[in-house]
Amino acid sequence: MSLIDITDWEKPGPPQLIKATGLPKVEAANGESNTWGSAWQTPNGMFFSRDVEDEDVKVSDLWKLTLDLEKNEAAFKEAGKIDAAAWHDGFSCHENIVNVTEN
């Protein structure tokens, strides 16, 4: 898993690789493992869903994501189902966004 520090959105930090556990590999239609997806912060925690390449797939797994930045680890636990999407375009912030400007 990768994280990017966007504290200063004009100068984002380099990707930080985090060891991930609990998320099984899924073979994509092209034979490769599909590990792309998006995460969202909700009042009930942080959740992750994979991007799904097969347009016949209508439902995908939803995973609860727990980050331990001190140990550099991310743990995934099954949390239900979600409508499948080829591109979720979601992201999650570990802390509150304080200053947001629009262009």
Biopython code that builds the backbone (N, CA, C, O; Angstrom):
import numpy as np
from Bio.PDB.StructureBuilder import StructureBuilder

atoms = [
    (1, "MET", "N", (0.850, -1.157, 0.000)),
    (1, "MET", "CA", (0.000, 0.000, 0.000)),
    (1, "MET", "C", (0.901, 1.226, 0.000)),
    (1, "MET", "O", (1.994, 1.201, 0.567)),
    (2, "SER", "N", (0.439, 2.305, -0.640)),
    (2, "SER", "CA", (1.238, 3.515, -0.637)),
    (2, "SER", "C", (0.448, 4.682, -0.056)),
    (2, "SER", "O", (-0.766, 4.785, -0.234)),
    (3, "LEU", "N", (1.160, 5.549, 0.635)),
    (3, "LEU", "CA", (0.586, 6.760, 1.214)),
    (3, "LEU", "C", (1.383, 7.949, 0.686)),
    (3, "LEU", "O", (2.582, 7.850, 0.427)),
    (4, "ILE", "N", (0.687, 9.077, 0.533)),
    (4, "ILE", "CA", (1.364, 10.297, 0.103)),
    (4, "ILE", "C", (0.987, 11.418, 1.064)),
    (4, "ILE", "O", (-0.193, 11.657, 1.321)),
    (5, "ASP", "N", (1.993, 12.100, 1.590)),
    (5, "ASP", "CA", (1.775, 13.236, 2.488)),
    (5, "ASP", "C", (1.411, 14.459, 1.650)),
    (5, "ASP", "O", (2.226, 14.955, 0.873)),
    (6, "ILE", "N", (0.175, 14.940, 1.815)),
    (6, "ILE", "CA", (-0.269, 16.130, 1.080)),
    (6, "ILE", "C", (-0.546, 17.275, 2.055)),
    (6, "ILE", "O", (-1.412, 18.115, 1.811)),
    (7, "THR", "N", (0.203, 17.296, 3.164)),
    (7, "THR", "CA", (0.068, 18.398, 4.109)),
    (7, "THR", "C", (0.244, 19.723, 3.380)),
    (7, "THR", "O", (-0.517, 20.667, 3.592)),
    (8, "ASP", "N", (1.256, 19.783, 2.520)),
    (8, "ASP", "CA", (1.448, 20.928, 1.631)),
    (8, "ASP", "C", (1.067, 20.439, 0.240)),
    (8, "ASP", "O", (1.880, 19.828, -0.453)),
    (9, "TRP", "N", (-0.160, 20.705, -0.163)),
    (9, "TRP", "CA", (-0.680, 20.154, -1.414)),
    (9, "TRP", "C", (0.085, 20.641, -2.644)),
    (9, "TRP", "O", (-0.006, 20.019, -3.702)),
    (10, "GLU", "N", (0.835, 21.733, -2.530)),
    (10, "GLU", "CA", (1.635, 22.193, -3.655)),
    (10, "GLU", "C", (2.952, 21.420, -3.775)),
    (10, "GLU", "O", (3.587, 21.431, -4.829)),
    (11, "LYS", "N", (3.356, 20.755, -2.704)),
    (11, "LYS", "CA", (4.591, 19.970, -2.694)),
    (11, "LYS", "C", (4.323, 18.631, -2.007)),
    (11, "LYS", "O", (4.788, 18.412, -0.888)),
    (12, "PRO", "N", (3.576, 17.729, -2.663)),
    (12, "PRO", "CA", (3.290, 16.444, -2.023)),
    (12, "PRO", "C", (4.565, 15.641, -1.801)),
    (12, "PRO", "O", (5.515, 15.729, -2.579)),
    (13, "GLY", "N", (4.570, 14.865, -0.736)),
    (13, "GLY", "CA", (5.721, 14.034, -0.433)),
    (13, "GLY", "C", (5.793, 12.831, -1.349)),
    (13, "GLY", "O", (4.845, 12.549, -2.083)),
    (14, "PRO", "N", (6.904, 12.120, -1.315)),
    (14, "PRO", "CA", (7.032, 10.909, -2.134)),
    (14, "PRO", "C", (6.132, 9.801, -1.581)),
    (14, "PRO", "O", (5.790, 9.826, -0.399)),
    (15, "PRO", "N", (5.745, 8.838, -2.409)),
    (15, "PRO", "CA", (4.937, 7.724, -1.907)),
    (15, "PRO", "C", (5.677, 6.971, -0.800)),
    (15, "PRO", "O", (6.868, 6.684, -0.917)),
    (16, "GLN", "N", (4.959, 6.659, 0.264)),
    (16, "GLN", "CA", (5.503, 5.880, 1.375)),
    (16, "GLN", "C", (4.877, 4.499, 1.295)),
    (16, "GLN", "O", (3.653, 4.377, 1.342)),
    (17, "LEU", "N", (5.686, 3.462, 1.174)),
    (17, "LEU", "CA", (5.169, 2.101, 1.068)),
    (17, "LEU", "C", (4.891, 1.537, 2.450)),
    (17, "LEU", "O", (5.737, 1.604, 3.342)),
    (18, "ILE", "N", (3.691, 0.975, 2.622)),
    (18, "ILE", "CA", (3.224, 0.416, 3.891)),
    (18, "ILE", "C", (2.951, -1.073, 3.688)),
    (18, "ILE", "O", (2.314, -1.451, 2.705)),
    (19, "LYS", "N", (3.416, -1.916, 4.594)),
    (19, "LYS", "CA", (3.132, -3.350, 4.515)),
    (19, "LYS", "C", (1.646, -3.571, 4.772)),
    (19, "LYS", "O", (1.112, -3.106, 5.779)),
    (20, "ALA", "N", (0.974, -4.285, 3.857)),
    (20, "ALA", "CA", (-0.458, -4.547, 3.981)),
    (20, "ALA", "C", (-0.703, -6.023, 4.246)),
    (20, "ALA", "O", (-0.064, -6.880, 3.636)),
    (21, "THR", "N", (-1.634, -6.326, 5.165)),
    (21, "THR", "CA", (-2.010, -7.707, 5.464)),
    (21, "THR", "C", (-3.533, -7.834, 5.425)),
    (21, "THR", "O", (-4.261, -6.869, 5.658)),
    (22, "GLY", "N", (-3.994, -9.055, 5.124)),
    (22, "GLY", "CA", (-5.419, -9.358, 5.182)),
    (22, "GLY", "C", (-6.186, -9.137, 3.902)),
    (22, "GLY", "O", (-7.375, -9.449, 3.847)),
    (23, "LEU", "N", (-5.556, -8.611, 2.871)),
    (23, "LEU", "CA", (-6.241, -8.356, 1.598)),
    (23, "LEU", "C", (-5.768, -9.408, 0.596)),
    (23, "LEU", "O", (-4.631, -9.349, 0.128)),
    (24, "PRO", "N", (-6.638, -10.380, 0.261)),
    (24, "PRO", "CA", (-6.184, -11.442, -0.649)),
    (24, "PRO", "C", (-5.965, -10.920, -2.061)),
    (24, "PRO", "O", (-6.610, -9.964, -2.492)),
    (25, "LYS", "N", (-5.047, -11.560, -2.772)),
    (25, "LYS", "CA", (-4.812, -11.209, -4.175)),
    (25, "LYS", "C", (-5.995, -11.695, -4.992)),
    (25, "LYS", "O", (-6.544, -12.765, -4.730)),
    (26, "VAL", "N", (-6.385, -10.909, -5.979)),
    (26, "VAL", "CA", (-7.466, -11.273, -6.887)),
    (26, "VAL", "C", (-6.916, -11.183, -8.295)),
    (26, "VAL", "O", (-6.339, -10.167, -8.683)),
    (27, "GLU", "N", (-7.098, -12.254, -9.061)),
    (27, "GLU", "CA", (-6.623, -12.244, -10.434)),
    (27, "GLU", "C", (-7.517, -11.352, -11.281)),
    (27, "GLU", "O", (-8.738, -11.508, -11.283)),
    (28, "ALA", "N", (-6.916, -10.430, -11.991)),
    (28, "ALA", "CA", (-7.643, -9.541, -12.893)),
    (28, "ALA", "C", (-7.874, -10.258, -14.223)),
    (28, "ALA", "O", (-7.288, -11.310, -14.477)),
    (29, "ALA", "N", (-8.722, -9.689, -15.059)),
    (29, "ALA", "CA", (-9.046, -10.282, -16.358)),
    (29, "ALA", "C", (-7.790, -10.489, -17.206)),
    (29, "ALA", "O", (-7.737, -11.423, -18.007)),
    (30, "ASN", "N", (-6.780, -9.632, -17.042)),
    (30, "ASN", "CA", (-5.554, -9.746, -17.838)),
    (30, "ASN", "C", (-4.536, -10.706, -17.213)),
    (30, "ASN", "O", (-3.412, -10.812, -17.705)),
    (31, "GLY", "N", (-4.915, -11.406, -16.136)),
    (31, "GLY", "CA", (-4.036, -12.382, -15.498)),
    (31, "GLY", "C", (-3.139, -11.810, -14.420)),
    (31, "GLY", "O", (-2.444, -12.566, -13.742)),
    (32, "GLU", "N", (-3.133, -10.501, -14.241)),
    (32, "GLU", "CA", (-2.318, -9.882, -13.195)),
    (32, "GLU", "C", (-3.148, -9.728, -11.919)),
    (32, "GLU", "O", (-4.376, -9.805, -11.962)),
    (33, "SER", "N", (-2.485, -9.514, -10.799)),
    (33, "SER", "CA", (-3.200, -9.259, -9.546)),
    (33, "SER", "C", (-3.719, -7.833, -9.540)),
    (33, "SER", "O", (-2.971, -6.895, -9.817)),
    (34, "ASN", "N", (-4.979, -7.665, -9.231)),
    (34, "ASN", "CA", (-5.584, -6.332, -9.184)),
    (34, "ASN", "C", (-5.536, -5.812, -7.761)),
    (34, "ASN", "O", (-6.302, -6.257, -6.906)),
    (35, "THR", "N", (-4.648, -4.882, -7.507)),
    (35, "THR", "CA", (-4.530, -4.315, -6.172)),
    (35, "THR", "C", (-4.896, -2.842, -6.144)),
    (35, "THR", "O", (-4.759, -2.197, -5.104)),
    (36, "TRP", "N", (-5.362, -2.288, -7.273)),
    (36, "TRP", "CA", (-5.759, -0.880, -7.311)),
    (36, "TRP", "C", (-7.115, -0.719, -6.651)),
    (36, "TRP", "O", (-7.966, -1.603, -6.746)),
    (37, "GLY", "N", (-7.315, 0.395, -5.991)),
    (37, "GLY", "CA", (-8.594, 0.681, -5.365)),
    (37, "GLY", "C", (-8.546, 2.026, -4.680)),
    (37, "GLY", "O", (-7.606, 2.800, -4.866)),
    (38, "SER", "N", (-9.557, 2.298, -3.891)),
    (38, "SER", "CA", (-9.655, 3.587, -3.206)),
    (38, "SER", "C", (-10.102, 3.380, -1.773)),
    (38, "SER", "O", (-10.749, 2.387, -1.441)),
    (39, "ALA", "N", (-9.741, 4.343, -0.926)),
    (39, "ALA", "CA", (-10.127, 4.301, 0.483)),
    (39, "ALA", "C", (-10.874, 5.570, 0.845)),
    (39, "ALA", "O", (-10.626, 6.634, 0.278)),
    (40, "TRP", "N", (-11.798, 5.446, 1.803)),
    (40, "TRP", "CA", (-12.582, 6.588, 2.276)),
    (40, "TRP", "C", (-12.602, 6.597, 3.793)),
    (40, "TRP", "O", (-12.695, 5.546, 4.428)),
    (41, "GLN", "N", (-12.514, 7.779, 4.367)),
    (41, "GLN", "CA", (-12.650, 7.950, 5.810)),
    (41, "GLN", "C", (-14.119, 8.241, 6.099)),
    (41, "GLN", "O", (-14.693, 9.155, 5.507)),
    (42, "THR", "N", (-14.732, 7.483, 6.995)),
    (42, "THR", "CA", (-16.126, 7.682, 7.385)),
    (42, "THR", "C", (-16.184, 7.822, 8.897)),
    (42, "THR", "O", (-15.184, 7.577, 9.571)),
    (43, "PRO", "N", (-17.327, 8.208, 9.445)),
    (43, "PRO", "CA", (-17.443, 8.254, 10.910)),
    (43, "PRO", "C", (-17.230, 6.889, 11.554)),
    (43, "PRO", "O", (-16.926, 6.814, 12.744)),
    (44, "ASN", "N", (-17.386, 5.799, 10.784)),
    (44, "ASN", "CA", (-17.222, 4.437, 11.311)),
    (44, "ASN", "C", (-15.864, 3.831, 10.995)),
    (44, "ASN", "O", (-15.652, 2.643, 11.237)),
    (45, "GLY", "N", (-14.938, 4.626, 10.457)),
    (45, "GLY", "CA", (-13.605, 4.123, 10.160)),
    (45, "GLY", "C", (-13.219, 4.361, 8.715)),
    (45, "GLY", "O", (-13.912, 5.056, 7.972)),
    (46, "MET", "N", (-12.096, 3.768, 8.331)),
    (46, "MET", "CA", (-11.570, 3.896, 6.977)),
    (46, "MET", "C", (-11.904, 2.608, 6.225)),
    (46, "MET", "O", (-11.726, 1.511, 6.754)),
    (47, "PHE", "N", (-12.392, 2.747, 4.980)),
    (47, "PHE", "CA", (-12.795, 1.594, 4.188)),
    (47, "PHE", "C", (-12.129, 1.625, 2.825)),
    (47, "PHE", "O", (-11.789, 2.688, 2.306)),
    (48, "PHE", "N", (-11.947, 0.427, 2.248)),
    (48, "PHE", "CA", (-11.272, 0.264, 0.964)),
    (48, "PHE", "C", (-12.104, -0.641, 0.071)),
    (48, "PHE", "O", (-12.707, -1.606, 0.541)),
    (49, "SER", "N", (-12.134, -0.322, -1.227)),
    (49, "SER", "CA", (-12.746, -1.187, -2.226)),
    (49, "SER", "C", (-11.847, -1.215, -3.452)),
    (49, "SER", "O", (-11.281, -0.195, -3.844)),
    (50, "ARG", "N", (-11.721, -2.387, -4.048)),
    (50, "ARG", "CA", (-10.885, -2.556, -5.246)),
    (50, "ARG", "C", (-11.548, -1.924, -6.462)),
    (50, "ARG", "O", (-12.773, -1.827, -6.537)),
    (51, "ASP", "N", (-10.730, -1.500, -7.403)),
    (51, "ASP", "CA", (-11.218, -1.189, -8.742)),
    (51, "ASP", "C", (-11.454, -2.536, -9.432)),
    (51, "ASP", "O", (-10.615, -3.433, -9.346)),
    (52, "VAL", "N", (-12.589, -2.676, -10.110)),
    (52, "VAL", "CA", (-12.947, -3.939, -10.750)),
    (52, "VAL", "C", (-12.847, -3.776, -12.258)),
    (52, "VAL", "O", (-13.477, -2.891, -12.837)),
    (53, "GLU", "N", (-12.047, -4.638, -12.898)),
    (53, "GLU", "CA", (-11.834, -4.536, -14.342)),
    (53, "GLU", "C", (-12.912, -5.243, -15.160)),
    (53, "GLU", "O", (-13.153, -4.863, -16.306)),
    (54, "ASP", "N", (-13.559, -6.252, -14.605)),
    (54, "ASP", "CA", (-14.550, -7.049, -15.331)),
    (54, "ASP", "C", (-15.916, -6.379, -15.214)),
    (54, "ASP", "O", (-16.493, -6.335, -14.128)),
    (55, "GLU", "N", (-16.439, -5.856, -16.328)),
    (55, "GLU", "CA", (-17.698, -5.112, -16.279)),
    (55, "GLU", "C", (-18.897, -6.004, -15.946)),
    (55, "GLU", "O", (-19.973, -5.486, -15.644)),
    (56, "ASP", "N", (-18.737, -7.341, -15.995)),
    (56, "ASP", "CA", (-19.814, -8.248, -15.608)),
    (56, "ASP", "C", (-19.934, -8.370, -14.089)),
    (56, "ASP", "O", (-20.956, -8.836, -13.585)),
    (57, "VAL", "N", (-18.899, -7.955, -13.357)),
    (57, "VAL", "CA", (-18.933, -8.011, -11.893)),
    (57, "VAL", "C", (-19.726, -6.808, -11.385)),
    (57, "VAL", "O", (-19.357, -5.666, -11.658)),
    (58, "LYS", "N", (-20.803, -7.051, -10.655)),
    (58, "LYS", "CA", (-21.683, -5.977, -10.187)),
    (58, "LYS", "C", (-21.471, -5.626, -8.716)),
    (58, "LYS", "O", (-21.796, -4.520, -8.283)),
    (59, "VAL", "N", (-20.919, -6.581, -7.945)),
    (59, "VAL", "CA", (-20.718, -6.368, -6.505)),
    (59, "VAL", "C", (-19.276, -6.718, -6.157)),
    (59, "VAL", "O", (-18.732, -7.705, -6.652)),
    (60, "SER", "N", (-18.667, -5.908, -5.309)),
    (60, "SER", "CA", (-17.280, -6.108, -4.904)),
    (60, "SER", "C", (-17.199, -6.153, -3.377)),
    (60, "SER", "O", (-18.125, -5.730, -2.686)),
    (61, "ASP", "N", (-16.096, -6.662, -2.866)),
    (61, "ASP", "CA", (-15.894, -6.704, -1.413)),
    (61, "ASP", "C", (-15.521, -5.324, -0.880)),
    (61, "ASP", "O", (-14.843, -4.543, -1.548)),
    (62, "LEU", "N", (-15.973, -5.047, 0.325)),
    (62, "LEU", "CA", (-15.616, -3.834, 1.052)),
    (62, "LEU", "C", (-14.767, -4.261, 2.238)),
    (62, "LEU", "O", (-15.097, -5.226, 2.928)),
    (63, "TRP", "N", (-13.669, -3.540, 2.477)),
    (63, "TRP", "CA", (-12.724, -3.898, 3.524)),
    (63, "TRP", "C", (-12.550, -2.737, 4.485)),
    (63, "TRP", "O", (-12.430, -1.587, 4.064)),
    (64, "LYS", "N", (-12.535, -3.042, 5.792)),
    (64, "LYS", "CA", (-12.197, -2.025, 6.787)),
    (64, "LYS", "C", (-10.674, -1.974, 6.866)),
    (64, "LYS", "O", (-10.011, -3.007, 6.950)),
    (65, "LEU", "N", (-10.138, -0.774, 6.839)),
    (65, "LEU", "CA", (-8.697, -0.555, 6.796)),
    (65, "LEU", "C", (-8.243, 0.094, 8.095)),
    (65, "LEU", "O", (-8.782, 1.119, 8.512)),
    (66, "THR", "N", (-7.254, -0.509, 8.725)),
    (66, "THR", "CA", (-6.663, 0.051, 9.937)),
    (66, "THR", "C", (-5.197, 0.347, 9.655)),
    (66, "THR", "O", (-4.439, -0.538, 9.259)),
    (67, "LEU", "N", (-4.807, 1.607, 9.863)),
    (67, "LEU", "CA", (-3.418, 2.023, 9.644)),
    (67, "LEU", "C", (-2.682, 2.144, 10.968)),
    (67, "LEU", "O", (-3.217, 2.689, 11.933)),
    (68, "ASP", "N", (-1.474, 1.643, 11.016)),
    (68, "ASP", "CA", (-0.576, 1.860, 12.145)),
    (68, "ASP", "C", (0.687, 2.479, 11.570)),
    (68, "ASP", "O", (1.597, 1.775, 11.131)),
    (69, "LEU", "N", (0.730, 3.811, 11.578)),
    (69, "LEU", "CA", (1.852, 4.504, 10.949)),
    (69, "LEU", "C", (3.152, 4.339, 11.724)),
    (69, "LEU", "O", (4.233, 4.452, 11.144)),
    (70, "GLU", "N", (3.065, 4.074, 13.020)),
    (70, "GLU", "CA", (4.286, 3.850, 13.802)),
    (70, "GLU", "C", (4.958, 2.541, 13.398)),
    (70, "GLU", "O", (6.185, 2.456, 13.375)),
    (71, "LYS", "N", (4.157, 1.516, 13.077)),
    (71, "LYS", "CA", (4.695, 0.221, 12.652)),
    (71, "LYS", "C", (4.809, 0.116, 11.135)),
    (71, "LYS", "O", (5.339, -0.868, 10.620)),
    (72, "ASN", "N", (4.312, 1.130, 10.414)),
    (72, "ASN", "CA", (4.343, 1.116, 8.948)),
    (72, "ASN", "C", (3.534, -0.056, 8.395)),
    (72, "ASN", "O", (3.974, -0.748, 7.477)),
    (73, "GLU", "N", (2.331, -0.273, 8.972)),
    (73, "GLU", "CA", (1.496, -1.404, 8.595)),
    (73, "GLU", "C", (0.049, -0.972, 8.342)),
    (73, "GLU", "O", (-0.456, -0.023, 8.941)),
    (74, "ALA", "N", (-0.593, -1.705, 7.432)),
    (74, "ALA", "CA", (-2.017, -1.534, 7.155)),
    (74, "ALA", "C", (-2.665, -2.912, 7.234)),
    (74, "ALA", "O", (-2.152, -3.874, 6.662)),
    (75, "ALA", "N", (-3.785, -3.009, 7.936)),
    (75, "ALA", "CA", (-4.499, -4.275, 8.059)),
    (75, "ALA", "C", (-5.892, -4.121, 7.457)),
    (75, "ALA", "O", (-6.580, -3.133, 7.715)),
    (76, "PHE", "N", (-6.304, -5.101, 6.655)),
    (76, "PHE", "CA", (-7.605, -5.106, 6.012)),
    (76, "PHE", "C", (-8.453, -6.223, 6.608)),
    (76, "PHE", "O", (-7.965, -7.330, 6.835)),
    (77, "LYS", "N", (-9.740, -5.924, 6.862)),
    (77, "LYS", "CA", (-10.676, -6.919, 7.389)),
    (77, "LYS", "C", (-11.975, -6.799, 6.600)),
    (77, "LYS", "O", (-12.478, -5.693, 6.403)),
    (78, "GLU", "N", (-12.529, -7.933, 6.144)),
    (78, "GLU", "CA", (-13.769, -7.911, 5.378)),
    (78, "GLU", "C", (-14.862, -7.186, 6.141)),
    (78, "GLU", "O", (-15.053, -7.409, 7.336)),
    (79, "ALA", "N", (-15.592, -6.302, 5.429)),
    (79, "ALA", "CA", (-16.620, -5.492, 6.096)),
    (79, "ALA", "C", (-17.953, -5.494, 5.348)),
    (79, "ALA", "O", (-18.876, -4.783, 5.746)),
    (80, "GLY", "N", (-18.075, -6.276, 4.273)),
    (80, "GLY", "CA", (-19.340, -6.321, 3.554)),
    (80, "GLY", "C", (-19.143, -6.241, 2.055)),
    (80, "GLY", "O", (-18.090, -6.607, 1.531)),
    (81, "LYS", "N", (-20.167, -5.760, 1.372)),
    (81, "LYS", "CA", (-20.153, -5.664, -0.090)),
    (81, "LYS", "C", (-20.446, -4.231, -0.507)),
    (81, "LYS", "O", (-21.019, -3.453, 0.255)),
    (82, "ILE", "N", (-20.035, -3.887, -1.754)),
    (82, "ILE", "CA", (-20.244, -2.557, -2.306)),
    (82, "ILE", "C", (-20.448, -2.715, -3.810)),
    (82, "ILE", "O", (-19.953, -3.673, -4.403)),
    (83, "ASP", "N", (-21.171, -1.788, -4.429)),
    (83, "ASP", "CA", (-21.310, -1.814, -5.884)),
    (83, "ASP", "C", (-19.924, -1.740, -6.515)),
    (83, "ASP", "O", (-19.098, -0.914, -6.125)),
    (84, "ALA", "N", (-19.678, -2.603, -7.485)),
    (84, "ALA", "CA", (-18.376, -2.625, -8.153)),
    (84, "ALA", "C", (-18.231, -1.405, -9.061)),
    (84, "ALA", "O", (-19.207, -0.930, -9.642)),
    (85, "ALA", "N", (-17.021, -0.916, -9.172)),
    (85, "ALA", "CA", (-16.741, 0.216, -10.054)),
    (85, "ALA", "C", (-15.353, 0.026, -10.657)),
    (85, "ALA", "O", (-14.447, -0.489, -10.001)),
    (86, "ALA", "N", (-15.194, 0.445, -11.906)),
    (86, "ALA", "CA", (-13.890, 0.330, -12.561)),
    (86, "ALA", "C", (-12.905, 1.329, -11.963)),
    (86, "ALA", "O", (-11.703, 1.068, -11.913)),
    (87, "TRP", "N", (-13.413, 2.467, -11.511)),
    (87, "TRP", "CA", (-12.564, 3.495, -10.930)),
    (87, "TRP", "C", (-13.353, 4.192, -9.848)),
    (87, "TRP", "O", (-14.359, 4.836, -10.146)),
    (88, "HIS", "N", (-12.935, 4.086, -8.609)),
    (88, "HIS", "CA", (-13.686, 4.667, -7.495)),
    (88, "HIS", "C", (-13.378, 6.138, -7.281)),
    (88, "HIS", "O", (-14.237, 6.892, -6.825)),
    (89, "ASP", "N", (-12.154, 6.555, -7.607)),
    (89, "ASP", "CA", (-11.753, 7.948, -7.452)),
    (89, "ASP", "C", (-11.967, 8.474, -6.036)),
    (89, "ASP", "O", (-12.414, 9.606, -5.849)),
    (90, "GLY", "N", (-11.653, 7.662, -5.059)),
    (90, "GLY", "CA", (-11.764, 8.079, -3.663)),
    (90, "GLY", "C", (-10.403, 8.107, -3.011)),
    (90, "GLY", "O", (-9.466, 7.459, -3.479)),
    (91, "PHE", "N", (-10.293, 8.847, -1.944)),
    (91, "PHE", "CA", (-9.066, 8.840, -1.167)),
    (91, "PHE", "C", (-9.430, 9.106, 0.277)),
    (91, "PHE", "O", (-10.552, 9.515, 0.575)),
    (92, "SER", "N", (-8.509, 8.880, 1.155)),
    (92, "SER", "CA", (-8.776, 9.047, 2.573)),
    (92, "SER", "C", (-7.662, 9.862, 3.210)),
    (92, "SER", "O", (-6.486, 9.685, 2.892)),
    (93, "CYS", "N", (-8.045, 10.755, 4.110)),
    (93, "CYS", "CA", (-7.067, 11.540, 4.849)),
    (93, "CYS", "C", (-6.955, 10.988, 6.256)),
    (93, "CYS", "O", (-7.959, 10.672, 6.895)),
    (94, "HIS", "N", (-5.736, 10.876, 6.728)),
    (94, "HIS", "CA", (-5.506, 10.346, 8.072)),
    (94, "HIS", "C", (-5.868, 11.381, 9.137)),
    (94, "HIS", "O", (-6.232, 11.023, 10.256)),
    (95, "GLU", "N", (-5.769, 12.650, 8.791)),
    (95, "GLU", "CA", (-6.139, 13.733, 9.694)),
    (95, "GLU", "C", (-7.118, 14.657, 8.992)),
    (95, "GLU", "O", (-7.317, 14.543, 7.782)),
    (96, "ASN", "N", (-7.731, 15.568, 9.729)),
    (96, "ASN", "CA", (-8.686, 16.496, 9.148)),
    (96, "ASN", "C", (-8.023, 17.442, 8.159)),
    (96, "ASN", "O", (-6.886, 17.870, 8.356)),
    (97, "ILE", "N", (-8.744, 17.760, 7.099)),
    (97, "ILE", "CA", (-8.271, 18.776, 6.169)),
    (97, "ILE", "C", (-8.674, 20.118, 6.735)),
    (97, "ILE", "O", (-9.861, 20.374, 6.938)),
    (98, "VAL", "N", (-7.704, 20.982, 6.995)),
    (98, "VAL", "CA", (-7.980, 22.254, 7.657)),
    (98, "VAL", "C", (-8.168, 23.391, 6.660)),
    (98, "VAL", "O", (-9.058, 24.223, 6.833)),
    (99, "ASN", "N", (-7.351, 23.434, 5.632)),
    (99, "ASN", "CA", (-7.381, 24.567, 4.717)),
    (99, "ASN", "C", (-7.520, 24.051, 3.280)),
    (99, "ASN", "O", (-6.568, 23.508, 2.720)),
    (100, "VAL", "N", (-8.688, 24.219, 2.694)),
    (100, "VAL", "CA", (-8.931, 23.767, 1.333)),
    (100, "VAL", "C", (-9.308, 24.974, 0.495)),
    (100, "VAL", "O", (-10.183, 25.754, 0.874)),
    (101, "THR", "N", (-8.646, 25.127, -0.646)),
    (101, "THR", "CA", (-8.979, 26.223, -1.541)),
    (101, "THR", "C", (-9.459, 25.644, -2.867)),
    (101, "THR", "O", (-9.042, 24.554, -3.258)),
    (102, "GLU", "N", (-10.324, 26.360, -3.547)),
    (102, "GLU", "CA", (-10.819, 25.924, -4.845)),
    (102, "GLU", "C", (-10.207, 26.779, -5.936)),
    (102, "GLU", "O", (-9.980, 27.974, -5.749)),
    (103, "ASN", "N", (-9.944, 26.164, -7.074)),
    (103, "ASN", "CA", (-9.407, 26.901, -8.219)),
    (103, "ASN", "C", (-10.535, 27.432, -9.068)),
    (103, "ASN", "O", (-10.291, 28.084, -10.083)),
]
sb = StructureBuilder()
sb.init_structure("model")
sb.init_model(0)
sb.init_chain("A")
sb.init_seg("    ")
for serial, (resi, resn, name, xyz) in enumerate(atoms, 1):
    if name == "N":
        sb.init_residue(resn, " ", resi, " ")
    sb.init_atom(name, np.array(xyz, "f"), 0.0, 1.0, " ", f" {name:<3s}", serial, name[0])
structure = sb.get_structure()
